[in-house]
Amino acid sequence: MKELLLQGKRDAYIVSSSKPIPDAKDSLTRRFNRRIFQARNAYERHLKEVAGRKFLVTMEEPNATKPEPLVFEINGMAA
């Protein structure tokens, strides 16, 4: 997985098509969802290593209360 994530390009996005990820500050939530937090931390760390733009969770955009579809515009210069 690490090798795949490090193939990301500058200004890339990583999109997780998932439910909102609970607040990691809550120790009970963190204990029961350890793999979710480990994955999110790995995605964010590797995104930073390749100078990526943002990690997005589909059911958190623009907010977890009322998520909306993600839309990416792709043109000849950049996405």
N, CA and C atoms as an extended XYZ file, in Angstrom:
237
Properties=species:S:1:pos:R:3:atomname:S:1:resname:S:1:resid:I:1 pbc="F F F"
N         0.828       -1.184        0.000 N   MET     1
C         0.000        0.000        0.000 CA  MET     1
C         0.877        1.254        0.000 C   MET     1
N         1.925        1.249        0.815 N   LYS     2
C         2.799        2.419        0.908 CA  LYS     2
C         3.370        2.784       -0.461 C   LYS     2
N         3.807        1.774       -1.212 N   GLU     3
C         4.388        2.037       -2.534 CA  GLU     3
C         3.370        2.690       -3.466 C   GLU     3
N         2.136        2.224       -3.395 N   LEU     4
C         1.073        2.798       -4.212 CA  LEU     4
C         0.818        4.254       -3.822 C   LEU     4
N         0.720        4.526       -2.522 N   LEU     5
C         0.453        5.892       -2.062 CA  LEU     5
C         1.580        6.844       -2.424 C   LEU     5
N         2.805        6.359       -2.424 N   LEU     6
C         3.941        7.222       -2.748 CA  LEU     6
C         4.066        7.502       -4.247 C   LEU     6
N         3.222        6.887       -5.063 N   GLN     7
C         3.202        7.198       -6.492 CA  GLN     7
C         2.321        8.416       -6.783 C   GLN     7
N         1.716        8.961       -5.742 N   GLY     8
C         0.885       10.147       -5.902 CA  GLY     8
C         1.687       11.319       -6.434 C   GLY     8
N         1.012       12.224       -7.061 N   LYS     9
C         1.646       13.410       -7.662 CA  LYS     9
C         1.357       14.657       -6.843 C   LYS     9
N         2.139       15.676       -7.092 N   ARG    10
C         1.953       16.969       -6.447 CA  ARG    10
C         0.510       17.445       -6.678 C   ARG    10
N        -0.102       18.004       -5.672 N   ASP    11
C        -1.479       18.516       -5.707 CA  ASP    11
C        -2.541       17.422       -5.872 C   ASP    11
N        -2.165       16.152       -5.651 N   ALA    12
C        -3.129       15.047       -5.763 CA  ALA    12
C        -4.101       15.054       -4.585 C   ALA    12
N        -5.231       14.425       -4.794 N   TYR    13
C        -6.217       14.202       -3.743 CA  TYR    13
C        -6.253       12.706       -3.440 C   TYR    13
N        -6.521       12.360       -2.207 N   ILE    14
C        -6.868       10.992       -1.856 CA  ILE    14
C        -8.308       11.057       -1.381 C   ILE    14
N        -9.153       10.197       -1.959 N   VAL    15
C       -10.573       10.193       -1.617 CA  VAL    15
C       -10.938        8.858       -0.987 C   VAL    15
N       -11.513        8.931        0.188 N   SER    16
C       -12.031        7.754        0.869 CA  SER    16
C       -13.540        7.766        0.724 C   SER    16
N       -14.072        6.767        0.041 N   SER    17
C       -15.534        6.695       -0.097 CA  SER    17
C       -16.071        5.948        1.116 C   SER    17
N       -16.246        6.705        2.178 N   SER    18
C       -16.644        6.095        3.444 CA  SER    18
C       -17.507        7.036        4.264 C   SER    18
N       -18.042        6.478        5.325 N   LYS    19
C       -18.780        7.273        6.294 CA  LYS    19
C       -17.809        8.218        6.994 C   LYS    19
N       -18.305        9.227        7.684 N   PRO    20
C       -17.407       10.129        8.414 CA  PRO    20
C       -16.534        9.357        9.402 C   PRO    20
N       -15.324        9.825        9.556 N   ILE    21
C       -14.400        9.221       10.509 CA  ILE    21
C       -14.562        9.968       11.827 C   ILE    21
N       -14.903        9.253       12.904 N   PRO    22
C       -15.138        9.922       14.190 CA  PRO    22
C       -13.900       10.663       14.697 C   PRO    22
N       -14.133       11.526       15.640 N   ASP    23
C       -13.071       12.322       16.243 CA  ASP    23
C       -12.058       11.419       16.940 C   ASP    23
N       -10.804       11.527       16.557 N   ALA    24
C        -9.746       10.685       17.124 CA  ALA    24
C        -9.401       11.061       18.558 C   ALA    24
N        -9.888       12.183       19.039 N   LYS    25
C        -9.575       12.611       20.408 CA  LYS    25
C       -10.331       11.799       21.457 C   LYS    25
N       -11.410       11.156       21.044 N   ASP    26
C       -12.200       10.336       21.954 CA  ASP    26
C       -11.530        8.966       22.076 C   ASP    26
N       -10.989        8.655       23.264 N   SER    27
C       -10.201        7.436       23.433 CA  SER    27
C       -11.011        6.171       23.184 C   SER    27
N       -12.281        6.140       23.561 N   LEU    28
C       -13.111        4.958       23.324 CA  LEU    28
C       -13.304        4.753       21.824 C   LEU    28
N       -13.617        5.816       21.124 N   THR    29
C       -13.777        5.737       19.670 CA  THR    29
C       -12.475        5.304       19.028 C   THR    29
N       -11.377        5.866       19.472 N   ARG    30
C       -10.072        5.547       18.907 CA  ARG    30
C        -9.745        4.071       19.100 C   ARG    30
N       -10.062        3.514       20.252 N   ARG    31
C        -9.752        2.113       20.535 CA  ARG    31
C       -10.551        1.179       19.621 C   ARG    31
N       -11.833        1.464       19.417 N   PHE    32
C       -12.667        0.591       18.606 CA  PHE    32
C       -12.471        0.796       17.107 C   PHE    32
N       -11.916        1.895       16.718 N   ASN    33
C       -11.717        2.207       15.295 CA  ASN    33
C       -10.242        2.398       14.962 C   ASN    33
N        -9.388        1.678       15.640 N   ARG    34
C        -7.948        1.861       15.479 CA  ARG    34
C        -7.503        1.763       14.015 C   ARG    34
N        -8.008        0.773       13.288 N   ARG    35
C        -7.588        0.615       11.892 CA  ARG    35
C        -8.020        1.788       11.025 C   ARG    35
N        -9.179        2.351       11.315 N   ILE    36
C        -9.642        3.503       10.554 CA  ILE    36
C        -8.695        4.686       10.756 C   ILE    36
N        -8.308        4.925       12.005 N   PHE    37
C        -7.400        6.045       12.290 CA  PHE    37
C        -6.012        5.789       11.733 C   PHE    37
N        -5.556        4.535       11.800 N   GLN    38
C        -4.251        4.195       11.228 CA  GLN    38
C        -4.254        4.445        9.726 C   GLN    38
N        -5.333        4.059        9.059 N   ALA    39
C        -5.423        4.280        7.614 CA  ALA    39
C        -5.443        5.770        7.295 C   ALA    39
N        -6.265        6.519        8.010 N   ARG    40
C        -6.338        7.965        7.754 CA  ARG    40
C        -4.973        8.622        7.978 C   ARG    40
N        -4.306        8.259        9.062 N   ASN    41
C        -2.981        8.823        9.336 CA  ASN    41
C        -1.990        8.472        8.239 C   ASN    41
N        -2.043        7.231        7.750 N   ALA    42
C        -1.142        6.814        6.672 CA  ALA    42
C        -1.434        7.606        5.397 C   ALA    42
N        -2.717        7.745        5.040 N   TYR    43
C        -3.072        8.502        3.839 CA  TYR    43
C        -2.585        9.941        3.945 C   TYR    43
N        -2.823       10.565        5.077 N   GLU    44
C        -2.417       11.964        5.247 CA  GLU    44
C        -0.894       12.108        5.253 C   GLU    44
N        -0.195       11.170        5.863 N   ARG    45
C         1.275       11.215        5.895 CA  ARG    45
C         1.852       11.080        4.476 C   ARG    45
N         1.359       10.120        3.714 N   HIS    46
C         1.881        9.911        2.364 CA  HIS    46
C         1.471       11.042        1.426 C   HIS    46
N         0.307       11.594        1.623 N   LEU    47
C        -0.119       12.736        0.828 CA  LEU    47
C         0.842       13.908        1.047 C   LEU    47
N         1.242       14.089        2.280 N   LYS    48
C         2.188       15.162        2.599 CA  LYS    48
C         3.556       14.890        1.960 C   LYS    48
N         3.972       13.634        1.951 N   GLU    49
C         5.277       13.275        1.372 CA  GLU    49
C         5.349       13.568       -0.123 C   GLU    49
N         4.238       13.457       -0.837 N   VAL    50
C         4.239       13.718       -2.276 CA  VAL    50
C         3.721       15.113       -2.608 C   VAL    50
N         3.575       15.943       -1.590 N   ALA    51
C         3.065       17.313       -1.754 CA  ALA    51
C         1.653       17.308       -2.335 C   ALA    51
N         0.849       16.372       -1.847 N   GLY    52
C        -0.545       16.293       -2.282 CA  GLY    52
C        -1.364       17.426       -1.697 C   GLY    52
N        -2.564       17.552       -2.206 N   ARG    53
C        -3.409       18.674       -1.821 CA  ARG    53
C        -4.277       18.381       -0.603 C   ARG    53
N        -5.086       17.271       -0.640 N   LYS    54
C        -6.035       17.076        0.440 CA  LYS    54
C        -6.533       15.632        0.493 C   LYS    54
N        -6.827       15.174        1.703 N   PHE    55
C        -7.483       13.893        1.935 CA  PHE    55
C        -8.958       14.177        2.163 C   PHE    55
N        -9.822       13.573        1.361 N   LEU    56
C       -11.259       13.810        1.444 CA  LEU    56
C       -11.993       12.530        1.815 C   LEU    56
N       -12.983       12.651        2.672 N   VAL    57
C       -13.881       11.549        3.007 CA  VAL    57
C       -15.239       11.932        2.417 C   VAL    57
N       -15.760       11.087        1.543 N   THR    58
C       -16.961       11.466        0.788 CA  THR    58
C       -18.127       11.896        1.672 C   THR    58
N       -18.336       11.225        2.774 N   MET    59
C       -19.490       11.555        3.617 CA  MET    59
C       -19.182       12.648        4.650 C   MET    59
N       -18.069       13.360        4.442 N   GLU    60
C       -17.720       14.502        5.298 CA  GLU    60
C       -17.654       15.800        4.519 C   GLU    60
N       -17.920       15.755        3.213 N   GLU    61
C       -17.752       16.943        2.387 CA  GLU    61
C       -19.090       17.482        1.911 C   GLU    61
N       -19.408       18.719        2.015 N   PRO    62
C       -18.616       19.748        2.678 CA  PRO    62
C       -18.655       19.636        4.194 C   PRO    62
N       -19.622       18.840        4.724 N   ASN    63
C       -19.643       18.579        6.160 CA  ASN    63
C       -20.385       17.263        6.392 C   ASN    63
N       -20.173       16.670        7.567 N   ALA    64
C       -20.756       15.359        7.868 CA  ALA    64
C       -22.267       15.419        8.077 C   ALA    64
N       -22.797       16.586        8.398 N   THR    65
C       -24.234       16.727        8.613 CA  THR    65
C       -25.009       16.656        7.304 C   THR    65
N       -24.469       17.267        6.266 N   LYS    66
C       -25.143       17.292        4.970 CA  LYS    66
C       -24.118       17.120        3.848 C   LYS    66
N       -23.610       15.890        3.678 N   PRO    67
C       -22.611       15.679        2.628 CA  PRO    67
C       -23.213       15.838        1.233 C   PRO    67
N       -22.369       16.232        0.306 N   GLU    68
C       -22.767       16.410       -1.085 CA  GLU    68
C       -21.766       15.691       -1.974 C   GLU    68
N       -22.143       15.380       -3.210 N   PRO    69
C       -21.208       14.701       -4.112 CA  PRO    69
C       -19.946       15.541       -4.332 C   PRO    69
N       -18.826       14.857       -4.438 N   LEU    70
C       -17.577       15.530       -4.781 CA  LEU    70
C       -17.540       15.735       -6.284 C   LEU    70
N       -17.100       16.882       -6.712 N   VAL    71
C       -16.982       17.182       -8.130 CA  VAL    71
C       -15.565       17.666       -8.396 C   VAL    71
N       -14.889       17.000       -9.318 N   PHE    72
C       -13.545       17.407       -9.741 CA  PHE    72
C       -13.621       17.864      -11.183 C   PHE    72
N       -13.088       19.022      -11.453 N   GLU    73
C       -13.032       19.519      -12.828 CA  GLU    73
C       -11.653       19.182      -13.374 C   GLU    73
N       -11.644       18.536      -14.519 N   ILE    74
C       -10.380       18.147      -15.148 CA  ILE    74
C       -10.278       18.873      -16.463 C   ILE    74
N        -9.160       19.592      -16.650 N   ASN    75
C        -8.933       20.263      -17.928 CA  ASN    75
C        -7.527       19.896      -18.421 C   ASN    75
N        -7.079       20.524      -19.479 N   GLY    76
C        -5.786       20.204      -20.064 CA  GLY    76
C        -4.598       20.596      -19.216 C   GLY    76
N        -4.790       21.492      -18.264 N   MET    77
C        -3.672       21.978      -17.468 CA  MET    77
C        -3.546       21.252      -16.129 C   MET    77
N        -4.659       21.039      -15.460 N   ALA    78
C        -4.637       20.425      -14.137 CA  ALA    78
C        -6.035       19.993      -13.758 C   ALA    78
N        -6.098       19.246      -12.671 N   ALA    79
C        -7.409       18.811      -12.190 CA  ALA    79
C        -7.863       19.706      -11.063 C   ALA    79
